[in-house]
């Protein structure tokens, strides 16, 4: 195991170490604000310190990351790994670094101790502000739908935020633990993005992973809120699988993923029909796309940059959807609907769509949630969908909308 004075351990290309009781949850328990924590269905990572940062510049991001990893190795770092977050706006600075030390463990789901409940959130008098409010958000959705009927574009993802303020300091460590224990099979992260800011989240969506020449993408599009009543929950899941609106929205995203990955792969398998995945709060239509890289020189991050942003977080056509987002949303998305993940010098890595996330400061959180708007969308339904997606964080902090 690495110490602060040693070179970081390598994220093994062959997969994480054999499961051991307490191995993954020990890393979760050891997290402190300022560290980098990332848990995926294949591994758990906890990183400390900064060996080197990926600089901002005009050179493509994947090339800057490759150069940073090569420089770290040349300086004596035996197995450098880059970990961090990439914003929605590809021209904005990323927050990526090669940590000084990295501890690894199997996936959280491989650790039986993850089933133990997380401590309940402390009672807090949260002040909640919706930006935009429901009426303004619904007006934006209605405006986008009208433009689609005029043929300007076919889909846009419109988001809104909640600003949560507490009179006391924020318990980031406890919040991360509740997120991880509630949905341990997803992608949970806590990453510093500024001297006082932390990006927290529990995303269900893998953008792309690469191990050797094997490529996997798991686009999600089309969703419905879960129900606490079992019969109603099953009915909602079955309805989603038969929803023409959601199936069309999902097919558009899967086709975009197929088109983006095809030039990089010698073969690609795209299932004809989606399946369902569930989180604690939502059902999602899901398709797992698998392929084989044509060239071993193509890194996971290069694939991620080729995919980003998919219609699942932006819309289509992409350039038009980006413009509509800028015109409609009264806030900067920042890292929301960007990417978080890791990559090594061999090109392996996992990059996740940054949804179900929040930006945390000392006394507050900014939560983000979006909904895919198509010509058949109803403004009230999209507002309800974003409210359901906010529940991931509202439940974790003990706040109400």
C-alpha positions in Angstrom: 0.0 0.0 0.0 1.3 3.4 -0.9 2.2 6.0 1.7 2.4 9.8 1.2 6.1 9.4 0.4 5.8 6.6 -2.1 4.9 6.5 -5.7 1.3 5.9 -6.4 0.0 2.3 -6.9 -1.2 1.5 -10.4 -4.8 0.9 -11.3 -4.3 -2.6 -12.6 -5.2 -3.2 -16.3 -6.2 -6.8 -15.5 -8.8 -5.7 -13.0 -9.0 -5.1 -9.3 -7.6 -7.3 -6.6 -9.6 -10.3 -5.3 -12.5 -9.3 -3.1 -11.8 -8.9 0.6 -14.4 -8.0 3.3 -13.9 -4.3 4.2 -11.4 -3.5 1.4 -13.6 -1.1 -0.6 -15.5 0.4 2.4 -12.2 1.1 4.1 -11.4 3.5 1.2 -14.8 5.1 1.5 -14.3 5.5 5.3 -10.8 6.9 4.7 -12.0 9.7 2.4 -11.5 13.3 3.6 -12.4 16.5 1.7 -9.6 17.4 -0.8 -8.9 13.7 -1.6 -10.2 12.1 -4.9 -12.6 9.3 -4.5 -14.1 7.3 -7.4 -16.1 4.0 -7.1 -17.1 2.1 -10.3 -18.6 -1.3 -10.8 -15.0 -2.6 -11.4 -13.0 -0.9 -8.7 -12.7 1.7 -5.9 -10.0 4.4 -6.0 -8.9 6.8 -3.3 -6.1 9.3 -4.3 -4.2 11.9 -2.3 -1.9 14.7 -3.2 -1.0 16.1 -6.6 2.0 14.9 -8.5 1.1 17.0 -11.6 -1.9 18.8 -13.1 -3.1 18.6 -16.6 -2.7 22.1 -18.1 -5.4 24.0 -19.9 -4.6 24.9 -23.5 -5.5 24.7 -27.1 -4.1 21.3 -27.7 -6.8 18.5 -27.6 -7.5 17.4 -24.0 -6.6 13.7 -24.6 -3.2 14.8 -26.0 -2.6 17.0 -23.0 -3.5 14.1 -20.7 -1.2 11.7 -22.5 1.7 14.3 -22.3 1.1 14.8 -18.6 1.1 11.1 -17.9 4.3 10.6 -20.0 6.0 13.5 -18.1 5.0 12.0 -14.8 6.5 8.6 -15.7 9.7 10.2 -17.0 10.1 12.0 -13.7 10.0 8.7 -11.8 6.3 8.1 -11.2 6.2 4.4 -11.9 2.5 4.1 -12.7 0.8 7.4 -13.2 -3.0 7.7 -13.3 -5.0 10.8 -14.1 -8.2 11.3 -12.1 -10.7 14.1 -12.2 -13.6 16.0 -13.9 -14.2 17.5 -17.3 -16.8 20.2 -17.8 -19.8 20.2 -20.2 -18.2 23.1 -22.2 -15.2 21.6 -24.0 -13.5 25.0 -24.1 -13.7 25.4 -20.3 -10.7 24.2 -18.1 -10.9 20.6 -16.9 -9.9 19.6 -13.3 -7.6 16.6 -13.9 -4.5 15.6 -12.0 -2.0 12.8 -11.5 -2.2 12.1 -7.8 0.8 11.5 -5.7 -0.7 8.3 -4.2 -3.6 6.0 -5.3 -5.1 3.2 -3.2 -7.2 0.7 -5.0 -9.8 -1.9 -3.9 -12.5 -4.1 -5.6 -15.9 -2.6 -6.4 -18.1 -1.5 -3.5 -20.6 -4.2 -4.4 -17.9 -6.8 -3.8 -17.6 -5.7 -0.2 -20.4 -7.1 2.1 -19.9 -4.2 4.5 -21.4 -1.8 1.9 -24.8 -3.1 3.0 -24.5 -1.5 6.4 -26.5 1.7 6.6 -24.9 5.1 6.4 -25.4 7.5 9.3 -28.5 9.6 8.9 -27.9 13.2 7.9 -27.8 15.7 10.7 -30.8 17.9 11.2 -30.3 21.1 9.3 -32.5 24.1 8.4 -31.8 24.0 4.7 -32.8 27.0 2.6 -33.8 25.8 -0.9 -33.9 28.0 -4.0 -34.9 26.7 -7.4 -33.1 28.1 -10.4 -35.1 28.4 -12.5 -38.4 28.0 -10.7 -41.0 25.5 -12.1 -43.0 28.0 -14.0 -39.9 29.5 -15.7 -38.5 26.0 -16.5 -41.8 24.9 -18.0 -41.9 28.0 -20.1 -38.4 27.1 -21.4 -39.5 23.5 -22.2 -42.7 24.8 -24.0 -40.6 27.2 -26.0 -38.2 24.4 -27.1 -41.1 22.1 -28.0 -42.6 24.9 -30.2 -39.2 25.3 -32.0 -39.0 21.6 -32.6 -42.4 21.6 -34.2 -41.1 24.3 -36.5 -38.2 22.0 -37.5 -35.3 23.9 -35.9 -34.0 20.8 -34.0 -35.2 17.4 -32.7 -34.1 17.2 -29.1 -32.6 19.3 -26.3 -31.8 18.5 -22.7 -32.8 21.3 -20.4 -31.7 21.4 -16.8 -32.5 23.3 -13.6 -30.7 23.6 -10.3 -31.4 23.7 -6.6 -29.3 26.0 -4.4 -29.2 24.5 -0.9 -27.8 26.6 1.9 -27.2 25.5 5.5 -26.2 27.6 8.5 -23.6 25.1 9.5 -20.6 23.5 7.7 -21.4 20.8 5.2 -20.6 17.2 6.0 -19.1 16.2 2.7 -17.7 12.9 4.0 -21.1 11.8 5.4 -22.8 12.9 2.2 -20.5 10.8 0.1 -21.0 7.8 2.3 -24.8 8.0 2.0 -24.6 8.4 -1.8 -22.3 5.3 -2.1 -24.3 3.1 0.2 -27.6 4.0 -1.4 -26.5 3.0 -5.0 -23.2 1.0 -4.6 -23.6 -0.5 -8.1 -23.3 2.8 -9.8 -20.5 5.4 -10.1 -19.9 7.4 -7.0 -17.4 10.3 -6.9 -16.0 13.1 -4.8 -13.5 15.2 -6.6 -11.9 18.6 -5.8 -12.6 21.1 -8.5 -11.4 24.3 -6.8 -9.6 25.2 -3.5 -13.0 25.3 -1.7 -15.2 23.2 -4.0 -16.0 19.5 -4.4 -17.9 17.8 -7.1 -20.0 15.0 -5.6 -22.2 12.5 -7.4 -23.7 9.1 -7.9 -24.1 8.7 -11.6 -25.8 5.6 -13.2 -24.3 6.2 -16.7 -21.0 4.9 -18.1 -19.9 7.1 -21.1 -17.1 4.7 -22.1 -14.5 2.3 -20.7 -11.5 0.7 -22.3 -9.5 -2.2 -21.0 -6.9 -3.3 -23.6 -8.8 -3.4 -26.9 -12.3 -4.0 -25.3 -14.6 -1.0 -25.4 -17.9 -0.6 -23.5 -20.4 2.2 -23.5 -23.7 2.3 -21.7 -26.0 5.1 -22.9 -29.1 5.9 -20.9 -32.0 7.9 -22.2 -35.7 7.7 -21.4 -36.5 7.5 -17.7 -39.3 7.5 -15.1 -39.4 8.0 -11.4 -39.5 5.0 -9.0 -42.4 4.3 -6.7 -42.3 3.1 -3.1 -45.2 0.8 -4.0 -43.9 -2.4 -5.6 -46.9 -3.0 -7.9 -46.8 0.7 -9.1 -43.0 0.5 -9.5 -43.3 -2.5 -11.7 -46.1 -0.9 -13.7 -43.9 2.2 -14.3 -41.0 0.1 -15.5 -43.2 -1.8 -17.9 -44.7 1.4 -19.2 -41.3 2.9 -19.8 -40.3 -0.2 -21.9 -43.3 0.5 -24.1 -43.2 4.3 -24.3 -42.9 5.4 -27.9 -41.5 8.8 -26.8 -38.8 7.3 -24.6 -37.9 4.5 -27.0 -37.4 7.1 -29.7 -35.3 9.3 -27.4 -33.2 6.3 -26.5 -32.7 5.2 -30.1 -31.4 8.6 -31.0 -28.7 8.4 -28.3 -27.7 4.9 -29.1 -27.3 5.7 -32.8 -25.1 8.7 -31.9 -22.9 6.5 -29.7 -22.7 3.9 -32.5 -21.7 6.6 -35.0 -19.1 8.1 -32.7 -17.4 4.7 -31.8 -17.6 3.0 -35.2 -14.5 4.8 -36.7 -12.4 3.7 -33.7 -13.5 0.0 -33.6 -12.9 -3.0 -35.8 -16.2 -4.5 -34.6 -19.1 -3.1 -32.6 -22.2 -4.8 -31.1 -25.3 -2.7 -30.6 -28.4 -4.5 -29.2 -31.6 -3.9 -31.1 -33.7 -3.2 -28.0 -32.9 -1.5 -24.7 -33.2 -3.0 -21.3 -33.9 -1.4 -17.9 -31.6 -0.3 -15.1 -32.7 1.2 -11.8 -31.3 3.5 -9.2 -32.8 4.3 -5.9 -35.0 7.0 -7.5 -35.3 6.3 -11.2 -35.8 3.7 -13.9 -33.8 4.2 -17.1 -33.8 2.7 -20.6 -30.3 1.2 -21.1 -28.2 -0.2 -23.9 -24.8 -1.7 -23.5 -22.6 -1.2 -26.6 -19.5 -3.3 -26.8 -16.6 -3.3 -29.3 -13.0 -4.0 -30.2 -10.6 -1.1 -30.8 -9.0 -1.0 -34.2 -5.8 0.6 -32.8 -4.3 0.1 -29.3 -3.2 3.7 -29.4 -6.7 5.0 -28.9 -7.2 5.8 -25.3 -10.4 5.7 -23.2 -10.3 9.5 -22.9 -10.0 9.9 -26.7 -13.1 7.8 -27.1 -14.9 9.8 -24.4 -14.1 13.0 -26.1 -15.4 11.6 -29.4 -18.7 10.7 -27.7 -19.2 13.9 -25.6 -21.7 15.3 -25.4 -24.2 12.6 -26.4 -27.8 13.6 -27.2 -28.6 12.2 -23.7 -27.1 15.3 -22.1 -27.2 17.9 -24.9 -29.5 17.1 -27.7 -29.5 16.9 -31.5 -28.2 18.4 -33.7 -25.4 19.0 -31.1 -24.5 22.6 -32.1 -28.1 23.8 -32.2 -28.9 22.1 -28.9 -25.8 23.7 -27.2 -27.1 27.1 -28.4 -30.6 26.5 -27.1 -29.1 25.4 -23.7 -27.2 28.7 -23.5 -30.2 30.7 -24.4 -32.6 28.9 -22.0 -30.7 27.9 -18.9 -30.1 30.8 -16.5 -26.9 29.3 -15.1 -23.5 27.8 -16.2 -23.6 24.0 -16.1 -19.9 23.8 -15.0 -19.1 20.1 -14.6 -22.7 19.0 -14.8 -23.2 16.7 -17.9 -19.5 16.6 -18.4 -17.3 13.6 -17.5 -15.6 12.2 -14.4 -13.2 9.3 -14.4 -9.7 7.9 -14.6 -7.2 7.0 -17.2 -3.7 5.4 -17.2 -0.6 5.7 -19.4 -1.5 2.6 -21.3 -4.8 4.2 -22.4 -7.2 2.2 -20.2 -9.8 4.0 -18.2 -13.4 4.6 -17.3 -15.3 7.9 -18.0 -18.7 8.5 -16.6 -21.4 11.0 -17.5 -21.6 13.6 -14.7 -25.3 13.4 -13.7 -27.0 13.1 -10.3 -24.3 15.5 -9.1 -23.8 18.6 -7.0 -21.1 21.2 -6.4 -20.4 21.5 -2.7 -18.9 24.5 -0.8 -18.5 25.1 2.9 -22.1 25.8 3.7 -24.0 24.8 0.6 -24.7 22.7 -2.4 -25.8 23.4 -6.0 -27.8 20.4 -7.3 -28.3 19.8 -11.0 -30.9 17.7 -12.9 -32.0 17.7 -16.5 -34.6 16.2 -18.8 -34.6 15.3 -22.4 -37.1 17.4 -24.3 -38.6 16.2 -27.6 -41.5 17.3 -29.7 -43.9 15.1 -27.6 -42.7 16.4 -24.3 -45.1 17.9 -21.7 -43.6 20.7 -19.6 -45.2 19.5 -16.4 -43.8 16.0 -16.9 -40.2 17.3 -17.5 -40.5 19.3 -14.3 -41.6 16.2 -12.4 -38.7 14.2 -13.9 -36.1 16.7 -12.7 -37.7 16.8 -9.3 -37.4 13.0 -9.0 -33.7 13.2 -10.1 -33.1 15.8 -7.3 -34.2 13.2 -4.8 -30.8 11.4 -4.9 -29.2 14.4 -3.1 -32.2 15.7 -1.2 -32.5 12.4 0.6 -28.7 12.3 1.2 -28.8 15.7 3.0 -32.2 15.4 4.6 -33.8 18.2 2.6 -37.1 18.6 0.9 -38.1 20.4 -2.3 
